[in-house]
Amino acid sequence: MPRYLESDKSSTIITMLELDIDRSDQTALHEQVAEGLRNAIAAGEAKVGERLPPAKDFAFVLGVNVNTVLRAMHQLRSEGILEFQRGRGITVAGSPQHGLVIARAREFVRFARQHGFKGDELVRLVEQVS
């Protein structure tokens, strides 16, 4: 499927990315969509600040339910890769590497809190090791 860009006054909208969905794969469809978006961003097909098309457009092109695409996009938002902004849509917020660092940071915070550490103590710990 072709990739083309559409400009508007505020930013560039990526109207199509090549994503492969394999219905014979045991991987959940939303995971395949999320991985496809991660790969497209890592490959530079979508850059930080660029807007993605609406989930319903992705869903139509991929032949999946819009909720599948939304679930993938929400997952990438929680990883710090996508950002949802009212009136602006969904934009690329960071690279998959950025998302990995955020995921590890969340793991660290969760682990530290389970062991009784507070926020200010975590900040001091990070400053000590950096």
Summary of the structure (lengths in Angstrom):
residues: 130
radius of gyration: 17.2
end to end distance: 44.4
largest distance: 51.7
contacts: 345
relative contact order: 0.13
helix: 50%
strand: 12%
